[in-house]
Amino acid sequence: MIAIVGGGIAGLAAARRLRANGREVTVYEAGGDEALGGLARTYPTGGDDVEQFYHHLSKSEEEIVELAEELGVGDRLEWLVGKNAYYVDGVVHPLDTAWQILAYPHMSVYDKFRLGMLTLEIDVRGGVPAFDTYDDLADFEDVPIKQFLLDHTTRGVYENFFEPLLDAKFGSRRDDVSAAWLLGRVKFRGERDLLRGEILGYFDGGFAPVIDALVDDVGSAHIETNARVTGLDTDDGAVSSITVSQDGETRTEAVDDVVVATMPNVLEDLTGYVCDIDFQGAVCAVATMNEPLTDTYWLNIAHDAPFGALIEHTNFVPPERYGGDHLLYVASYVQSDDEWLATADDAAVEERWLGHVADMFPEFDRDAVSEFRVARAPRAAPIYERGYLDLVVPYDLADEVADGVYYAGMASEAQYPERSLNGGVVAGYECADRILDD
Ligand SMILES: Cc1cc2nc3c(=O)[nH]c(=O)nc-3n(C[C@H](O)[C@H](O)[C@H](O)COP(=O)(O)OP(=O)(O)OC[C@H]3O[C@@H](n4cnc5c(N)ncnc54)[C@H](O)[C@@H]3O)c2cc1C
C-alpha cells in the first residue's frame, strides 16, 4: 500500500495518478472532511462556497486546467479580468491598462519605461537593448532583489512600485529575497490585456468543485480523515510502516511507499530530514458586506497598513454568486510568532483591520459588514531567499531518508517561483511518476 500524508491538492493529485495506474493508495488527512483541499479549503456563503484564502489561476498554469478537464469540471473554468490598483495617499490608482499606467503620478515616464522593459524581459542598461540577459535565472540566484532593481531599473521604480509590494509579501524579510525569484515571477505571470487588465482564472463555484471531483475520483474508501500520521519507520534502508492517530487511537500500517504531501516541518517530524527554507504564516479574513468597498479586485497599499492587501473578491467574481453579498479579503503575512498579528484574537484583528479600512476610506460603513471570518495558516508561503533552489526538498528521498519516501509538499521544486495549486498538482504527479517508474 502507498500512504499519502496530507489531503491537500498535492496529496490528492498523487493519489489520483497512482490509483489510475492500479496502485493501492490511502490518503491520510489530519483534519476532518472539510480539511480536504488543504489551503484551498472554503467557507459557505449565501451562494457558492468561497476559499478561506484568496485563490485564482494564472494563464501560465496548465496542469490544474488539464486536471479539471479530466475530472469533468474543465468547462467551469472562466478567465476573468482581475483589476489591480495602488492605494497611495488616500487615492486609488487603477493600474491595468496602458493609459492608466501612463497616468499614474507616482513614477516618472522614464521610471515607467524602465519598469515596462523589465516586465518584457528586455535589458536596456547601457542603451543597447539585450534580450537574453534574463534567460538563465541561476545567474540571479545570489543577487539581492533591491540591488538588482536599483541596477536594472531606477530608484523611482524600486521605491514607488516594488518596495511596497515586497513589503506586503515578505515584510521584514524582503531584503533576503533573490532577484531570481522576481524574474521567475515575471516569467510566471500570465496574460495582461493592455486594454482591460490582468486575465486570471477562477472556476464557476470556486475551487471546491475541483477538489470535490478529485476527492470523488480518488474515492472515499481510499481517504481517511481525522487521521494524523505521527510516525514513519524504516527497515533495512526502506520505509516499512507508518503510525496513524485517528479518533483517539494509534495504529501502525505497513506501507510500500510514502508520499509526504505536507509542509516540510511534518517531513522533519516523521523522518528527521531538515529543510532550511523559512516559511511565513498568513492571517486572512473574509468580510461579508452588503455593499462594495471599491471597484478593484487587488488593491496594493503603499503605506504602512496593518494588512498587506485588500482583495475584493466580488469585483472579480460577481456578487450574485454569493447571494448578492460583497466579499472582501483583508490579508497579511506573519513573519514571526511574537508579532501582534500572530497572537491577536479574531475580534482584535477585526477591530484593528476594519478600523484601518475606515481610515483609508472615509465613506466605508462598518455596519455594512455582517460577518468577518478569520483564517490562519502558520505556514503559508516560503521566503524565496537567495540560494533558495539549493534548499528545495527532492521528490525522491531515497538517498536522504530511505527507499520509498517521497516529498510533494510546498518545499518542493514545483512550488517555485510561486506556490500554487498548480504547483501542488505537479509535485503530486512528480512523486507518483517516480513511484511508478520504480
Ligand atoms: C494566503 C494564500 C493565498 C494563496 N493564493 C493562491 C492563488 O491565488 N493561487 C494558487 O494557485 N495558489 C494559491 N495559494 C497556494 C496554494 O493554496 C497552495 O500552494 C496549495 O494549496 C498547497 O497544497 P498542498 O497540498 O501542497 O498543501 P496543503 O494545502 O497545505 O495540504 C497539506 C495537508 O496536509 C495535512 N496534514 C498536515 N500534517 C499532517 C499529518 N501529520 N498527517 C496527515 N495530514 C497532515 C494538512 O491538514 C493539509 O490538509 C495560496 C495560499 C495562501 C496561504
The ligand as an ORCA input file, in Angstrom:
! r2SCAN-3c Opt
* xyz 0 1
  C      -2.971     33.309      1.503
  C      -2.769     32.305      0.395
  C      -3.087     32.651     -0.904
  C      -2.902     31.758     -1.951
  N      -3.248     32.125     -3.214
  C      -3.146     31.225     -4.219
  C      -3.610     31.538     -5.528
  O      -4.121     32.625     -5.777
  N      -3.482     30.592     -6.490
  C      -2.925     29.375     -6.247
  O      -2.863     28.542     -7.157
  N      -2.459     29.059     -5.019
  C      -2.554     29.944     -4.010
  N      -2.099     29.625     -2.763
  C      -1.249     28.429     -2.593
  C      -1.995     27.122     -2.570
  O      -3.081     27.187     -1.668
  C      -1.009     26.032     -2.122
  O       0.150     26.073     -2.922
  C      -1.584     24.645     -2.209
  O      -2.874     24.584     -1.668
  C      -0.640     23.678     -1.481
  O      -1.204     22.398     -1.500
  P      -0.501     21.214     -0.716
  O      -1.335     20.008     -0.947
  O       0.930     21.153     -1.050
  O      -0.516     21.628      0.833
  P      -1.711     21.936      1.826
  O      -2.844     22.556      1.101
  O      -1.102     22.652      2.973
  O      -2.192     20.482      2.310
  C      -1.477     19.735      3.258
  C      -2.473     18.902      4.045
  O      -1.759     18.014      4.909
  C      -2.462     17.880      6.117
  N      -1.511     17.404      7.133
  C      -0.541     18.108      7.757
  N       0.129     17.297      8.622
  C      -0.411     16.062      8.506
  C      -0.133     14.798      9.130
  N       0.864     14.653     10.019
  N      -0.903     13.736      8.800
  C      -1.894     13.876      7.894
  N      -2.208     15.044      7.255
  C      -1.459     16.119      7.568
  C      -2.995     19.283      6.368
  O      -4.113     19.236      7.253
  C      -3.371     19.734      4.949
  O      -4.731     19.459      4.647
  C      -2.334     30.481     -1.701
  C      -2.046     30.115     -0.378
  C      -2.257     31.007      0.666
  C      -1.940     30.600      2.068
*
